[in-house]
Amino acid sequence: MPQTAAVIWADGPATSPYEPQKSDIRDWGTWIEGIISAFLGNGGLVYTSQAALFADLAHAANSSAWVIGDANAALNGVYMKVGGSGTGSWIRVAELPYSFVKLIDAGAGTANAIQLTSAIPTSASVLRTSNVFEANTGNVTISENGGSAKALLTNSGNQIAPGGLVAGMMIVYVDGGSAFRLLSDQASAAIQAAAEAAAAAASASAAAAAASAAGVNLPAVAANRMLVDNAAGTLRESKTFSQVMTLLAGAVSGIASAFSLDNNTLYKVRSLKDRWLDSYRLAEELNFTGGGVTATDAAVLQALFNRAKAAGRGEIILPRGDIALEAAVSIFEDGTRPIRIVGQGPNQTRFLNTSASQKLFNIGDAAQARTKDMTLEGFQLYAAVAQDNSGRGFNLRNAQDITFKDILLESMRNGWALGEGASATNDVTYVSIENCGANSPGTSATPIVLLGSGGILQIAGSAYRWNASGGHDFMQHINTSWNWDGLYVYGQHFEHFAKYLRSTGKGVVNLIWTGGQMDRADIFFQCEAAAGGSNRNWDIHDIQMLGFSGQGGGIGFTGSGPTEQIRIKNNVFNGLSDAAIYAATGEVFVTGNEFIDCAYLGASAPSGGAIIRVGQGFARITNNVGRRSSGSPGVAYRYGIQWDGAALATRSSGPTNSNVWYNFGASAETGTM
């Protein structure tokens, strides 16, 4: 086989062109002539369809023929005869010997579904060229000579961008199998046209700007000022920063008023670049430090809340600093648009009281529609003035679905009042206290959490501890007309409250108190339902109740109202100085608890002390264990269980050895079960 034409006529350097040898040219030409002669010698067989070729077998073996124009483009090609004349078959041996095919886009299709035609058929091996009839507006497909449409993609395999094909341009592409692919990426003509248009527009704009600037009379340059278009839109004026901020405040709030950076004044501004575009943001520049009798923060914050509610905003963002409230801020929201009031975190944003009996926040009110769907988050209440028994942090009535998150009470003895003095129609329901806490030293007759009429309170999370230094209770239910239905306390850590739960009203029903630790108390749970009431369906489990320095009993059930369905299980009672569990009446089920070094203390300790003491009621006490160490506070304890009064069939301590008591002064049990 001679050398190829590309080798024979290869380019040489511009200064020394390559001269091919005539012998190489003669060899190549002779080879080409031989191929042509062989084809013509066979009669130059050409058929317009494969079917026409297959119908003509009257040719010798190894005869060749071309199929050109079959409707199925894949059937076009070079064929060879197998078998003698009149017998055998034709087999396809090669593509038609075309290196490229020119196609025409006459506009028969659409801008994005192009239909091309050609005088000779295409195949998978040929290079294609075509004009573009009109610019595309989206993804492009091509159909050749009526065949199936396939996507036309860029060289890198992506869809053609809108305008990537421009009317009148030429494209070169190949068949990639599942899609056609451009040999170059999207039309440089389109890119070039866009660049030229942009350059022309920029030039025109610059000329216009220069002409416009020549006719503008701007104010003189001055330090710390800004240019502002006037209200009429006719000229620009030079304004100070304070003047600009006053204009901004009026534009956002709709209230035209002078603006000043006053440390004791809150103001409202909506930040256009804030991550919450529906928020009212209180400026970070202000440093709230209180102000005693001169404080006006409550009035300004009240006005802010009212405007936020009226405008349908969903959030108020508080700044860092101290905010002294001269009166209660009253928050009413009917749930049409849930609202969130959020500070920068405890010890960052602080609300201060200015009088002992003050309520800092009133949430809901009997005279308003029921307040719903509100979140208060990320700030601290601080008693700048020591609270008396009437003071409150958050006072809730006629409200539901209220959430407190990351709230810390510092020196506040009375934190939350839920439904205090409320009837069944303006009670408080569905309140969540999450990741909150209190450090509340001092003495008070009011607890941290006061329960009145309502239900469903959840206290969860463990970001902060609860501490009272023994001066008051953590939680009390006081309403004698209405009970509290649903109390759920999970995994909290308490230190030194007088009592953790005291139920002296009509009663708490449906309670789960679980997890965490209670360290020191006069009595941990004191349940004394009023006449006509009931403490019912309680589940106290998996808690550590720790005594200290002669403090406290565990769980006591007395009072005029009954005790019903009380379950006490899997708790640890350690170092208590009074009965760990005392049920004068009612229904108690005590199982799986551990009692360590619990006893009456000192010389005055009664001789009949017992860990569990049960009166006339319904009781089952099983699988508990108790021990006292030598020389421990438990030396005065004599019994594991004491049964008071006459024998009752409804009292049981389970099977023999169900409860185990070690190192107690007398027998495991005393009295008649």
Secondary structure, DSSP 8 states (H G I E B T S, - for coil): ----HHHHT----TTS-----HHHHHHHHHHHHHHHHHHHHTT-EEESSHHHHHT---S-TT-EEEE---SSGGG-EEEEEESSTTSSEEEEEE--S-SEEEEB--SSS-SSEEEEB-SS---TTSEEEEE-SS--SS-EEEEETT---EEEE-TTS-B--TTSS-TT-EEEEEE-SSSEEESSSS-HHHHHHHHHHHHHHHHHHHHHHHHHHHT-------TTEEEEE-TTSS-EEEEEHHHHHHHHHHHHHS--------TT----B--TT-SSTTEEE--TT--EE--GGG--HHHHHHHHHHHHHHTT--EEE--SEEEE-SS-EEE--EEEEEEEEE-S-TTTEEEE-SSTT-EEEEE--TTSS-EEEEEEEEEEEE-SS---TT-EEEEE-SEEEEEEEEEEEES-S--EEESTT--GGG-EEEEEEES-EEE--S--SS-SEEE-SEEEEEEE--SS-EE-TTSS-SEEE--SSS-EEEEEEES-EEE--SEEEEE-SS-EEEEEEESSEEE--SEEEEEEE-TT--EEEEEEES-EEE--TT--EEEEEEESS-EEEEEEES-EEES-SS-SEEEEEEEEEEES-EEES----STT--TT-EEEEEEEEEEEEES-EEE--TTSGGGG--EEEEE-SS--TTEE--STTSSEEES-SS-SEES--
